[in-house]
Amino acid sequence: MPSPYRIGFGYDVHQLVTGRKLVLGGVTIPFDKGLEGHSDADCLTHALADAILGAAGLSDIGTYFPDNDEKYKDLCSQEILKKAVEEAKAHGYQIVNTDITVIAEAPKISSFISAMKSTLSATLGIEVSEIGIKATTNEKLGDIGRGEGIATHAVCLLTAEG
């Protein structure tokens, strides 16, 4: 008999570039650079969507939202997250909780975490208390450490609906 619990892991990274707004967790953060990508490039939301899809045993977000399809150009990543939730529910799962780590040298995001949790709570249909978001640096090591991009790790626990 399959387990009633499923865990998924997601990872995403995007390069920081000038001329784009910075969106993380559905919140626009004032910064002189934004994340490069086909959609709004919200790497936090992308990692979370992949964690949900992975926990449900489904394909990654690129399957649902190909980066070469112009209809998804500049798409709000909360729409990607909504689709991941819908797919999990269609396969008999609901979200229990999630934990997310954002890795960036700058900007500091701690003052935006509450707003991110509120936005994600509304999209996911779970309580704010079921969402963990933490931020760390890469200790100036590698591309992320040089401030060239932002990465995110996310885990999600699903349970069989019933």
Helices and strands as residue ranges (DSSP letters): E 5-17, E 22-24, E 27-29, E 34-35, H 43-55, H 61-64, G 70-72, H 77-90, E 93-103, G 110-112, H 113-124, G 128-130, E 131-136, H 142-145, E 149-160
